[in-house]
Amino acid sequence: MLGITAILAWVIKAIYHIVKVVLYIVAYLLLYFGLWIPAIYMLICGILMLTGGLDLAVLNSNTILFYIGLAITLTGSLIISIRNLIVKPIKQIAESNKAKRELQAKKDASKRQKMYEKNPEKYFRKYEGGMPHKSHPYYDPNISRKGFVPPKIYRSKNNPTILIHEYENHFKVFRDYPNGDFKLIDIREKPQDFERDGKRYGKRRK
């Protein structure tokens, strides 16, 4: 007798869990696809049909209003379905890509700052004279490089492997190698009449 009771209790418990899972799935589908709107509408109309307030077998104003209301609720359900199936996933992908870009930008900024700290000359070579972020200790008035002005950096038009660092009074000429290294090959004083990009630098000769 106790064994039969235990089996019945187990069967009832299993049925309860199955029904609970099914109801959860149905509720989720109703919410996800917006089917709860026509479901509530049909429940109200069903009550009206049971009480005699609505007869679909007879074509009258109430029947027309019923079909108009049904069309509106189905349209609302369709809008919710499109939002959940298409709009939300696209928005989530866009937000994810934006977060990845922001993370990559932070990593790149950190990489540039570390490169500057390790080798300022290589930093300016690679980033075309760009400066570190304003929070960088480079801008600390107590350090010796405070007055340092980064050079203008550009490549030779005749030979792209030649990289030129233009300072106020002189040039440093580097050769850029395919492996990422570079070597100083010449230092030249800036001529008194130096002109670049249509602008004249230095003192004119008499």
N, C-alpha and C positions, 0 to 999 in steps of 0.2 A: 504493500500500500504506500509506504513511504517512497519507494522507488518510483512508482507511477506519479506521485505528487511532485517529486523532484524533476521528472521528465517534463511534466506539464508546465511546471514553473519555468524550466529552461526554454521550452517552446514558446511560451507567452513572452518571455524576455527577448528571445530572438526576433519574434514578430514585432515587438515594440521597437526594437532597434532598426529593423528593416523599414517599418512605417516612418520612423523618425528621419531616416536617411532620405527616403523617397520624398517626404514633405519638405525637407531642406532643399533637395534638388529642384523640386517644383517651385518653391518660393524663390530660389536663386534665379531660375529661368524667368519667372514672372517679373522680377525686378530688373534683371539684366536686359531683357528684350522689351521692357515696358508693357508687358502683357497684363500687368495688374490694372491698367486703366480700362481696357475693354472687359476684363474679368469683373471688376466692380460694377461697370455699366450693365453687363449682362445679369449680374446678381440682382441689381435693382429692377431691371426689366422683368426678370423671372418672378420677383415678388409681385410686380404689377399684374403680370399675366395670371398668377395664382389667385389674386384678389379680384380679377375681372376688370382691372383698369386698362388692360392692353390686350388686344386680340389681333395677332398678326395675320389671321385668316381673312380679316376684313380690311380692305384698303380705305383708309381714312386719314385725317390729319395726324392722328396719334401714330399710325403706322409709318407715315412719311417722316415724322420727327424721330421715330425710333431708328430708321435707316440713316438719317442725317447724323444723329448722335453716334451711331455705330461707326460711321465713316470717320467722324472726327476723332473718336477714341483710337481707332486703328491707325490714323495718321500720326497721332501722338506717340503710339507704340513704335511706329516706323522711325520717327525722328530719334527716339531714345535708342533704338537698335543701331541706327547709323552712327550716333554719337559714341556708343560703347564699342562697336565693331570696327569703326574706321577713324573717327576724329580723335578719340582718346589714345589709341595706339600710335598714331602719327605724332600727336603732341608729346607722348612719352619718349618716342624715338628722338624727336627734335631736342627735348630737354636733356636726354642722355648724351646726345652729340655735343650740345652746348657745354655740359659739365665736363666732357672729355677734353674739349678744346680749351676750356679754362684751366683744367688740371695740367694739360700739356704746356700752356702758356706759362704757368707757374714753374713747371719743371725747367722750361727753357730759360726763364729769368734767373732761376737758381743756378743753372749751369753757366750762364754768362757771368754771373757774379763770382762764382768759384773760379772761372777761367781768369777773370780780371785779377783776383787776389793771388792766383798762382803765377800768372805771367801777363802783366798789363800790356806789354808790347804785342803779344800774340792776340790779346783781346781786341786791341784797337785795329789790328790788321784784319781780323776776321769780321768784325762788326762795323767796318768802315767808319771808324772814328766815333762810334756811339759811346755814350757815357753810362756808368752804372746808375741804378735807381738812387733817388735823392736820400734815401735812408742809409745808403752805403757809407762806411767810415771814410771813404775817399774825401768826403766833404767836411770831415772833422777839421776845425781850424787849428788843432794842435799837432797835426801830422805834417811831415815835410813836403808831401806832394800837393799841398793845397794850391800852390801857384802854378801847377803843371797844366799846360794847355794841350789837349790832344791834337795830333797833326791832322791835316786834311789828307785823306787816303784815296788814291785812285790808281788805276792800272794804265800802263802804257798803251797808247792806241796802236803802236806798231808791233808790240809784243805783249800779249795778255799775261804772260808769266812774270812780267816785271811789275812789281808793286812799288809805288812811290809814296813815301811819307813826307809831306810838305810841312815844314816848320816855319817859324817866322823868318829865320835867317839862313836856313839851309835845307837840303833834301837828304833823306836816307833812301837808298835804292835797295830793294830786296828782290830775290828770285823766289817765286812760289813754286814748290815742287808738288807733283801729283799725290804724294803720300801725306800731304798736309803740313809738311815742314816748310820753313822758309829761312833764307840765309841772307845776311847783310852783305852786299857785294860792292857798295860804294857810298861815300858821303860827299856831297857837293855843296859848296856855298851857293846861296841864292844870288844870281846876278843883280846888279843895281837896277837894271831895266828888265824886270821879269813880268811877262804878261801871260795870263791864262784865262780862258773863258771870256775874252774881250775886256778883261780888267788888267790894269797895270799895277805892279807891286814894286816897292823899293824906291830908291831915289833915282831920278833921271840923271844920266851922264851929261856933263856940259860939253 
